[in-house]
C-alpha cells in the first residue's frame, strides 16, 4: 500500500509540474539507502524523460544515499547509466559525504559528478527556479 501511495504521489506531482512549467527542471534530494526509494526515483525519472525528453533532471545524493551511485554497491547502475546517456539527467554527489565514506571519484559510477556540498547544490537549483522533490519512503 505504501508503494502505491508513493508512486501515486510522484506521478501526480510530476504531471502537475509538467503541466505548469514549459521549462521542466527538477532537482531530486536523495539521502536514503532505502532500495524502494531508490527504485522509485529511477522509475519516476525514467517516466519523466519518456514523457518530456527535454526535461532537465538532477539527482543530488548525500548522506546515506551514496551507495546508489557507487560501483561496489549500486543496485541501479544500469538504469542510472541509461538515464545519464540522455544528457538531460545528471547525478551529483556531495564531496563531504564522499570524504566521510572514504571514497574517491573512481569509486563512483561513470558520469556521476562531485559537487562541493550537496545541500548547497539543491538550494542553488531551487534559487534558479528548479522544482524540488525529496525522495523518501
N, C-alpha and C positions, 0 to 999 in steps of 0.2 A: 504494500500500500504506500509506503514511504517513497519507493522508486517512482510510482505512478504520479504522486503529488509533485515530486521533484522535477520529473520530466514535463509535466503539465505547466508548472511554474516557469521553467526555462522556455518552453515553446511559446507561451503567452507573452512573456517578457520580450523575447526576440521578435516575435511578429509585431508587437506593439512598437518596438523601437524601429523596426524595418519600415513600418507604415509612416512613422513620424519623421524619419531622418533620411533625406535623399543621399547624404554623405554618411554612410553607415560605418561607424567606428566604435568598437567596444574593447575595453580592457578587462581581462578576467584576472581576478585576485585568487591565486591558488596557493594555499598554505597548509593543505591537509595531505596526509599519506593514505587516506581512505580510498580504496580502489573503486568503490561505487561512485564517489565524487569524481575521480579521475576519468572513469569511463563516461560519466555524464558530460563532463567537459568536452571530451573528444567527440562524442556523439553530437552535441549541440553545435560545436564549432563546424563540424562536417556538414550538418544541416544548413547552417547559415551560409556557408560557402557555396553549397549547391543552390540555395535559393537566391543568393546575391553574390555572384562571383567577384564583384568589385568591392565587397565589404572588406574593411581592414580590421583584423583581429590581432590583439596582442595578449598573450598569456604571461603574466608576471608570477614567478614562482619564488617563494621564500619559505623559511621555517621548515616544517615537516613535509612540505610538498616537493622537496628536492629529488626524492627517488623517481619521480615521474620522468625526469629528463637525464638520469644518469645511465650510462651504458650498462653498468652492472646490475641495476635494479629495475629499470623501466619495464613495465608490462605493456606499455603503449608505444613502443619505439616505432613500429611500422606506421601506425596511424599518424603519429606526430610527424614523421618524415613526409608522409603523403600530404599533410596539411601545409607544411612549410614549403613544399615543392611549388605551391601556387603563388608564392611571393607576397601575398597579402596577409599571411598569417605568420606571426613571429612568436617565439618562445624566448623569454628573457629570465635570467636567474640573478638573484641578489648575491653580490660578491661577499657581503658579510656572512650570509648563510653558508656559502661555499667554504669560507675560511673556518667557520665553526665546525664544519663537517670534514675538514682537512682534505678538501677536493680541489682539483685544478681543472682548467678548461678541457684538458684532454679526457677527463672523466665524463664529460657531457656528451650527449648525442650530437652528431654533426649538425651544424647550423644553429644550435642553441647559443644565444648571445648572453654575455655577462654585463650587468649594469651595476654601478657602484652601490645602489641602495634600492631594494625592491619597492618599499613603501613610497619613497620619493618618486620613483618611476610611475607608480599608479597615480599619485597626486598630480604629477606633471601632465599625464594624459587627461585626467579629469579637468584640469585647468584649460587644456586645449579643446575641451568640449566633447571628449570621448565619453561614451556611456560606460557604466561600471557594473560589473557583476561579481559578487563574492561567491566563489564556488564552495558549497558546503553541503553536507548531508545530515 
